[in-house]
């Protein structure tokens, strides 16, 4: 209990938020909102959010600082938004060092999802960000995202037995919960030892729980490997600012799903307004593709080192929003699918100490506006909406140009032609950073015209 009190105190210190009661109390007429919504067999009405508590700077921080009251409140706001499901990262390293505490927290997460009618997709393992894991003490990595278990272990099959008790404890705890929807055995797997590792994890989870489907959260097109063939649901992450990003990745996911037996597909990560992929845009693209989804992400973060604090997130911990257009777009999808939601979401005042804008792009630019700007550069540049570069706004154009490159690359449309564009963008960034805006402007104009030509070649026209 002393560890639990310490954990809650630390989380509360990091969050610095006031508890706000949800507008739907248990005895309200709105209690129907908290019933499970039937999910179609093809998951096309899966309307979810990735959820990482606002206090956490990493998946380890989620569990080492687990705050039951705050998690319950943030999940309630997520349900009020209209979401019917959440995807949540687990942490072997937190479990390894404090298994009883971890399972107590995981049990609370399950019970909270059950009470709110939220389906849960737990993520057992994760390859993201760094090469190796920190194993000596999870308290050392509360604000650094680490892989789980890490490439050092994936390359050593002789170490894999040590991870089996974790999987057994988690699956045994969750398999009878009505909230459990799908097991995501690994997020964005990469590395030499990944393929045999994934096969082992899928087989182990299926042996422990034959009743729930299994997926892998692939970054791009799922590979047709033995592990890729074993999943019940094909998951993919169609990031990028262009409509074409979603179209190409969805086509690739469907082709893979057909090759392995006609399985359903889900976009389990998508959306980044601070990176110009606005929620209202990606929601429209997903509806056009008729695919279920998990937006990234429901709650914005107070932890200053959380890596996605600026680009992503739709609600503050107190239930207010910085993205009313995204909220409305999500709830329009909910309405069309026959789901329930609470329309009453206040917009966070910019004077509020918790306010944090989408950064570095906070002027409403998204994929369609980016395309328009590139294709009509000479008309748009130098206007009040898109002023000439200055110390205050050169980051806007840097972000926009970077997203052109990322979007083209993520679409697999222009894999080789981007090197020159990247060099030009780096030159622009260096000149502007040094304050030489006259020279930077000359480079910027050339980069924008080159980007437009590449988009035109890739058939990414006005949207």
Secondary structure as UniProt FT lines:
FT   HELIX           2..15
FT   TURN            26..27
FT   HELIX           29..34
FT   TURN            41..42
FT   TURN            44..45
FT   STRAND          47..50
FT   TURN            54..55
FT   HELIX           59..64
FT   HELIX           68..81
FT   STRAND          85..89
FT   HELIX           92..97
FT   HELIX           99..116
FT   STRAND          119..123
FT   HELIX           138..141
FT   TURN            142..143
FT   HELIX           151..154
FT   HELIX           157..159
FT   HELIX           161..174
FT   TURN            175..176
FT   TURN            178..179
FT   STRAND          180..187
FT   TURN            192..193
FT   HELIX           194..208
FT   TURN            210..211
FT   STRAND          213..218
FT   HELIX           226..230
FT   STRAND          233..236
FT   HELIX           243..259
FT   TURN            260..261
FT   STRAND          264..270
FT   HELIX           273..275
FT   HELIX           279..289
FT   STRAND          292..296
FT   TURN            304..305
FT   TURN            307..311
FT   TURN            317..318
FT   HELIX           324..336
FT   TURN            337..338
FT   TURN            350..351
FT   TURN            353..354
FT   HELIX           367..375
FT   HELIX           377..380
FT   TURN            381..382
FT   TURN            385..386
FT   TURN            391..393
FT   HELIX           394..410
FT   TURN            411..412
FT   TURN            417..418
FT   HELIX           419..433
FT   TURN            434..435
FT   HELIX           437..457
FT   TURN            458..459
//
